[in-house]
Every structure is written in C-alpha cells, then in structure tokens.
Amino acid sequence: MSDYLGLNLKLLCSHYRSIAEVCRKLAINRAQFNKYLSGQSRPTAYNLKRICDFFGVEGYELSLPSEQFADLIGARSGSQEARVVTDPLLELFQPLGEHSSSLSRYCGYYFEYANCMSVPGQILLSLVHLREERGSYLFERQERQEPSRADSGKAEDWVRCRYLGAAFYLQDRLFLIDYESLTGNEMSQTILIPSFKSRISRLNGLKTGVSSGDLRTPACTRVVWEFLGNDINRVNAYRQVMLYSPDDPRIDADIRQRLSGAQIRNGLFEIE
C-alpha cells in the first residue's frame, strides 16, 4: 500500500458522522484504525478486504494519489445517485414513504412472539430492532432455533435467521416487509395494530410467511411485539431468542392469551 492510504481513508470516513462510527461498524479497534489513518501501520489482507467491502472500493484504489482518488469517489458517487433516482424498485415504493406517518415513537428493541411456522405447537421468540435511517424506518429481526436432539446441540449448530426490512405507518396500521438476508430465499410480512397509550408495551398483529420445512408451506399466525427499550443489553436479549413450549414459565399468561387461537395455513383469520 502507498503512503496515500491514510489520506484516502480519511476522505472515506468523512462521509460518516465520526471515525468512531466507522470503527464500530467495521468492528475494528479504534487505536488500530488510527494507525492506518496516520500511516503508522498497514491493514492486514483480511482487514483490508473488510475496509474495501465496507466503503465499496477496491484495494488498489486506496493506493492512488489523493487527488485522483477524490475524483474517482466523486464520480462514483454521482453515478450512484443517478442510478438511485432511476431505480424502478425505489420509485415504486417512494409513494409509500411519502404517505407513511412517523414511526419515531415505535423505534427501539422488541421481543417478537409468534406461533412457530416450522415447528407447530411451539412459540418462537425473536429479537427486533426498529430504527430510523435518513428519513426511512428500517428493522432487523434475529431468529434462531436449537437443533434436534440427534444433532450435536452446540450453539454453533443452531439454525440462525436474520431478516432485514422496511416499516410503514399507513392508515393506523404498521406494515413491515422483510427478507431473510443470510439466504435471500424468503420474505415475510407483518401487520401490527398501533398503541395509542402514552407508553408502548405490547403490540398485537399478524405475520404471514412460509415454513422453513422442506415443503415451504405458506402460513399465517398471530404475533406479539413486546417493547424492550431504546438501549438494551443485546447479548442478554439474544440469549433468550429461541423456541419455547407454550407452557414454559418464561412465557407469561398475557402472551399466551394473545397468541391463542388456531394457526391458519393457506388462509386468513381476523384479529380482535
């Protein structure tokens, strides 16, 4: 790498609120990253790839003279903006964003309880984070299921799913659509009834999707979101993400009552 690495990295970091934010998103030690910026150290091949993937540049481009690199980044940004404006998918969803009301009071972390679509009779607890980003409302949902007794049962063998999606508040309903980001082969939709209380505690709704079984059976189930707060211990919360039996004492009576009722497959049901 050339002596231009530090200067070019600084230019890339200027597109973010702070270097600390970049280090946090990259999961790179701040002190080590500062050495890259000052030219005292060069990234390993592994860290260089992570940095390039994060900023959307190539490794050889970071070694270009700073003026040439700045021109390259400026030209690329302009072409990206032109592409975004003409993206038919974004144009399709743009009116939804314009008609959607603010979801700021709903931002934060939630436990999602739902009748498991792939393991009938079990309750699946997921961790959801709803946030605002540049005027849009996005969310991430983490799921995991313990392997069967025939498998090792080790934590690394658990089946993990990570859903990414967008949320809209339309006509007194919260609409959320997401896709499974680790495989890219599944989408689901959730509709929640908003809370008009001063303090949000639990939200009722419906979720539609498909079972993760071999038949990929379409399914619909009741769902409950339990608000946890805006600042939580993610590690402790994630430890609770798993399947539960309905009579598990960790599932309180109110949740069981909200989830009660037949789970409908290949059809619909109304929620009170």
C-alpha positions as CSV (number, residue, x, y, z in Angstrom):
1,M,0.0,0.0,0.0
2,S,1.2,3.5,-0.8
3,D,1.6,6.5,1.6
4,Y,-1.8,7.7,0.3
5,L,-3.7,5.1,2.3
6,G,-4.2,7.2,5.4
7,L,-5.4,10.3,3.4
8,N,-7.8,8.2,1.3
9,L,-9.2,6.5,4.3
10,K,-9.8,9.9,6.0
11,L,-11.7,11.0,2.9
12,L,-13.9,7.9,3.1
13,C,-14.5,8.4,6.8
14,S,-15.6,12.0,6.2
15,H,-18.9,10.6,4.7
16,Y,-19.8,9.3,8.2
17,R,-20.6,11.2,11.4
18,S,-17.3,10.1,13.1
19,I,-14.4,7.8,12.9
20,A,-15.8,6.0,16.0
21,E,-18.9,5.1,14.0
22,V,-16.8,3.7,11.2
23,C,-14.7,1.6,13.7
24,R,-17.9,0.4,15.3
25,K,-19.5,-0.7,12.0
26,L,-16.3,-2.3,10.9
27,A,-15.6,-3.9,14.3
28,I,-12.0,-2.7,14.1
29,N,-10.2,-1.4,17.2
30,R,-10.1,2.4,17.2
31,A,-6.5,2.6,18.1
32,Q,-5.5,0.2,15.4
33,F,-7.6,2.1,12.8
34,N,-6.0,5.4,13.9
35,K,-2.6,3.8,12.9
36,Y,-4.0,3.2,9.4
37,L,-5.1,6.8,9.2
38,S,-1.7,8.2,10.4
39,G,0.3,5.8,8.1
40,Q,2.0,4.1,11.1
41,S,0.6,0.8,10.1
42,R,-0.9,-1.1,7.1
43,P,-4.1,-3.3,7.3
44,T,-3.7,-7.0,7.0
45,A,-5.1,-8.6,3.9
46,Y,-8.2,-9.6,5.9
47,N,-8.8,-6.2,7.4
48,L,-8.1,-4.5,4.0
49,K,-10.8,-6.6,2.4
50,R,-13.3,-5.7,5.2
51,I,-12.5,-2.0,4.8
52,C,-12.9,-2.1,1.0
53,D,-16.1,-4.1,1.2
54,F,-17.5,-1.6,3.7
55,F,-16.7,1.5,1.7
56,G,-17.3,-0.1,-1.7
57,V,-13.8,0.5,-3.1
58,E,-11.0,-1.7,-4.4
59,G,-7.7,-2.3,-2.6
60,Y,-5.6,-0.8,-5.4
61,E,-7.8,2.3,-5.4
62,L,-6.7,3.2,-1.9
63,S,-3.1,3.4,-3.1
64,L,-4.0,6.1,-5.7
65,P,-2.8,9.7,-5.3
66,S,-5.3,11.5,-3.1
67,E,-6.5,13.9,-5.8
68,Q,-7.1,11.1,-8.2
69,F,-8.8,9.1,-5.5
70,A,-11.1,12.0,-4.6
71,D,-12.0,12.4,-8.3
72,L,-12.8,8.7,-8.5
73,I,-15.0,8.8,-5.4
74,G,-16.8,11.9,-6.6
75,A,-17.5,10.4,-10.0
76,R,-18.7,7.2,-8.5
77,S,-21.0,8.9,-6.1
78,G,-22.5,10.9,-8.9
79,S,-23.2,7.8,-10.9
80,Q,-24.7,6.0,-7.9
81,E,-27.1,8.9,-7.3
82,A,-28.2,8.9,-10.9
83,R,-28.8,5.1,-10.7
84,V,-30.8,5.5,-7.5
85,V,-33.1,8.1,-9.0
86,T,-34.0,5.9,-11.9
87,D,-34.2,2.6,-9.9
88,P,-37.7,1.3,-10.7
89,L,-38.0,-0.5,-7.3
90,L,-37.3,2.6,-5.3
91,E,-39.6,4.6,-7.5
92,L,-42.3,2.0,-6.8
93,F,-42.0,2.3,-3.0
94,Q,-41.4,6.1,-2.9
95,P,-45.2,7.0,-2.6
96,L,-45.4,4.7,0.4
97,G,-42.7,6.7,2.2
98,E,-44.5,9.9,1.3
99,H,-47.9,8.7,2.7
100,S,-46.4,7.0,5.7
101,S,-46.7,8.7,9.1
102,S,-43.8,8.9,11.5
103,L,-42.8,5.8,13.3
104,S,-40.3,7.5,15.6
105,R,-42.2,6.7,18.8
106,Y,-42.0,3.0,17.9
107,C,-38.3,2.9,17.3
108,G,-36.3,0.6,19.6
109,Y,-35.9,-3.0,20.5
110,Y,-38.7,-5.6,20.8
111,F,-39.2,-9.3,21.6
112,E,-41.4,-10.8,18.9
113,Y,-43.5,-13.7,20.0
114,A,-45.2,-15.9,17.3
115,N,-46.5,-19.4,16.8
116,C,-43.6,-21.1,15.0
117,M,-44.5,-21.8,11.4
118,S,-42.0,-24.6,11.0
119,V,-42.5,-26.3,14.4
120,P,-46.2,-26.4,15.2
121,G,-47.1,-26.1,18.9
122,Q,-44.0,-24.0,19.7
123,I,-43.6,-20.3,20.3
124,L,-40.7,-18.6,18.6
125,L,-39.2,-15.6,20.3
126,S,-37.2,-13.2,18.1
127,L,-35.3,-10.0,18.7
128,V,-36.3,-7.0,16.6
129,H,-34.6,-3.6,16.2
130,L,-36.7,-0.9,14.5
131,R,-34.7,2.3,13.7
132,E,-34.9,5.5,11.6
133,E,-32.2,6.0,8.9
134,R,-32.2,9.0,6.7
135,G,-35.9,9.5,6.9
136,S,-36.8,5.8,6.4
137,Y,-37.8,3.2,9.0
138,L,-35.8,0.0,8.8
139,F,-35.7,-3.0,11.0
140,E,-33.7,-6.1,11.7
141,R,-35.1,-9.4,13.1
142,Q,-33.0,-12.1,14.6
143,E,-34.2,-15.7,14.9
144,R,-32.5,-18.9,15.9
145,Q,-33.7,-22.5,16.6
146,E,-32.0,-25.2,18.6
147,P,-31.0,-28.3,16.5
148,S,-32.8,-31.6,17.1
149,R,-31.5,-34.0,19.8
150,A,-30.0,-36.1,17.1
151,D,-27.6,-33.2,16.3
152,S,-24.8,-32.0,18.5
153,G,-26.9,-29.3,20.2
154,K,-23.9,-27.0,20.3
155,A,-24.5,-23.2,19.9
156,E,-22.7,-23.0,16.6
157,D,-25.1,-25.7,15.2
158,W,-28.2,-23.6,15.9
159,V,-30.2,-22.5,12.9
160,R,-30.0,-18.8,12.6
161,C,-32.0,-16.4,10.5
162,R,-31.5,-12.6,10.0
163,Y,-34.3,-10.6,8.4
164,L,-33.9,-7.1,7.1
165,G,-36.9,-5.0,6.2
166,A,-38.7,-1.7,6.0
167,A,-41.7,-0.4,8.0
168,F,-44.5,1.9,7.1
169,Y,-47.3,3.5,9.1
170,L,-50.4,3.7,6.9
171,Q,-53.9,4.3,8.0
172,D,-53.4,3.4,11.6
173,R,-51.6,0.2,10.9
174,L,-47.9,-0.7,11.0
175,F,-46.8,-2.6,7.8
176,L,-43.5,-4.4,7.9
177,I,-42.0,-6.3,5.0
178,D,-38.7,-8.1,5.2
179,Y,-36.4,-10.8,3.6
180,E,-34.1,-13.4,5.0
181,S,-30.6,-11.8,4.4
182,L,-28.4,-14.9,5.0
183,T,-30.0,-17.0,2.3
184,G,-32.1,-14.5,0.3
185,N,-34.8,-17.1,-0.4
186,E,-37.6,-16.0,1.9
187,M,-39.8,-12.9,2.6
188,S,-42.5,-12.3,5.2
189,Q,-45.0,-9.5,6.1
190,T,-46.2,-8.4,9.5
191,I,-49.1,-6.1,10.2
192,L,-49.3,-4.6,13.7
193,I,-52.1,-2.6,15.4
194,P,-50.6,0.6,16.9
195,S,-50.7,1.6,20.5
196,F,-52.5,4.8,21.4
197,K,-51.3,4.7,25.0
198,S,-48.6,7.2,26.2
199,R,-46.3,4.2,26.8
200,I,-45.8,1.4,24.4
201,S,-45.7,-2.0,26.0
202,R,-47.1,-4.7,23.6
203,L,-48.4,-4.7,20.1
204,N,-50.7,-7.3,18.5
205,G,-50.8,-8.3,14.9
206,L,-50.5,-10.9,12.2
207,K,-47.5,-12.4,10.4
208,T,-47.5,-14.2,7.0
209,G,-44.7,-16.2,5.6
210,V,-43.6,-19.7,4.8
211,S,-42.4,-22.6,6.9
212,S,-38.7,-23.3,6.8
213,G,-39.5,-27.0,6.3
214,D,-39.0,-28.8,3.0
215,L,-42.5,-28.1,1.7
216,R,-42.2,-24.4,2.4
217,T,-45.8,-24.3,3.4
218,P,-47.5,-20.8,3.4
219,A,-48.6,-19.9,6.9
220,C,-50.2,-17.1,8.9
221,T,-50.0,-16.6,12.7
222,R,-50.8,-14.2,15.4
223,V,-47.8,-12.2,16.6
224,V,-47.0,-10.0,19.6
225,W,-44.2,-7.4,19.9
226,E,-43.0,-6.6,23.4
227,F,-41.2,-3.3,23.7
228,L,-37.8,-3.6,25.5
229,G,-36.4,0.0,25.2
230,N,-34.1,2.0,23.1
231,D,-30.9,1.0,24.9
232,I,-30.6,-2.7,25.9
233,N,-28.1,-5.4,26.6
234,R,-28.2,-7.1,23.2
235,V,-26.2,-10.1,24.4
236,N,-28.6,-10.9,27.2
237,A,-31.6,-10.3,25.0
238,Y,-30.2,-12.5,22.2
239,R,-29.7,-15.4,24.7
240,Q,-33.4,-15.6,25.0
241,V,-34.0,-15.9,21.3
242,M,-35.2,-19.5,20.8
243,L,-38.2,-21.8,20.7
244,Y,-40.4,-22.2,23.8
245,S,-43.2,-24.6,24.7
246,P,-46.5,-22.8,25.3
247,D,-46.4,-23.8,29.0
248,D,-42.9,-22.6,29.6
249,P,-43.0,-20.3,32.7
250,R,-40.9,-17.8,30.8
251,I,-43.9,-17.1,28.5
252,D,-46.4,-15.2,30.7
253,A,-50.1,-15.7,30.6
254,D,-50.8,-12.5,28.7
255,I,-48.5,-13.5,25.8
256,R,-50.1,-17.0,25.6
257,Q,-53.6,-15.4,25.6
258,R,-52.7,-13.0,22.8
259,L,-51.2,-15.9,20.7
260,S,-54.1,-18.2,21.4
261,G,-56.4,-19.3,18.5
262,A,-55.9,-21.6,15.6
263,Q,-52.9,-21.0,13.4
264,I,-54.3,-20.8,9.9
265,R,-52.4,-22.2,6.9
266,N,-53.2,-21.3,3.3
267,G,-55.9,-18.9,4.6
268,L,-56.6,-15.9,6.8
269,F,-58.1,-15.1,10.1
270,E,-59.2,-11.8,11.7
271,I,-57.7,-10.4,14.9
272,E,-59.8,-8.6,17.5
